[in-house]
């Protein structure tokens, strides 16, 4: 028999269940290559099924989590485990929610954008803006609180094109504006044309405007269904995306107490496409709930109305409340706006006004 045939016969004679390693050694021996073989350790749970590649021990090096799995319960099995590369990527993901990156222009841009892809991104710089609602008179509020950074403006029904009272807000101040197109008509697309026209006018003003449809729609007294609310928002957000103005930003506004579920499941009021989640808060407890909820949605949060209890409080109580509320704002909040109406008027609350003016800088 020729030498190479003998070598082939040697390979063919190996048991069918011989390992790949044994086959390789047989080939080398058949060709006269001396090989020193050391006895291999018995396969362990830390190796893969071929006994060739170490598999990372999942009980080691895993960063602590909020509900850690006890190490003793992680028993090794023959189930394939993540490769070292996959594990490194997974462990690099922080369990903390991303905090949007501040930058300098009077708006905001999240590090991980969650707004509709077609909408322009926006940025916001510095600590939360402090301001006030107009209290029925833009000029009187401006004179009383000249350094406010943001102004809350209300249209009782449909919004109008740029001009009139809203144009009296100073150009260096951000505007939070809310309006109330009919719910059924808006949910059916009946407000699209009118709103697109308004948006084009607001965009041309160059002002930084955060707009809201049907603020506090969760209030049971309004009789607005969650389905109609979401449908209306879908239409208006599509209108805004078509206008694509970088100075216009969408913001839903719910009552802070909605976060405890008293106005139906809060998820039913959530509008994923908005840029900012707004909550009108009159209790310190709801401030923290709002911040946690917005962070969980990877959204910025704003407080378009805040005050010391529904219906107002005395000036000393309001001043203390304002100071505590502003001090508790987290880095994800873009603004807190005092509700200058219904027992919270700044005209009768000089101590509260002093706190707001100091906080606005």
Secondary structure, DSSP 8 states (H G I E B T S, - for coil): --HHHHHHHHHHTS-TT--HHHHHHHHHHHTT------------TTB-TTSSSB---TTSS----TT---GGG----SS----HHHHHHHHHS-SS-------SSSS---SS--S-TTS------SS-EEEEE-TT-HHHHHHHSTT-SEEEEE-SSS--SS-GGGGGS-TTSEEEEEE---HHHHHTTTTHHHHHHHHHHHHHHT--EEEEESTTTT-GGG---HHHHHHHHHHHHHHHHHH--TTEEEEEEEEGGGGGTTTS-GGGG--TT-SEEEEEBSSHHHHHHHHHHHHHTT-EEEEEEE-SSTT---HHHHHHHHHHHHHT--TTEEEEEE--STT--GGG-HHHHHHHHHHH-
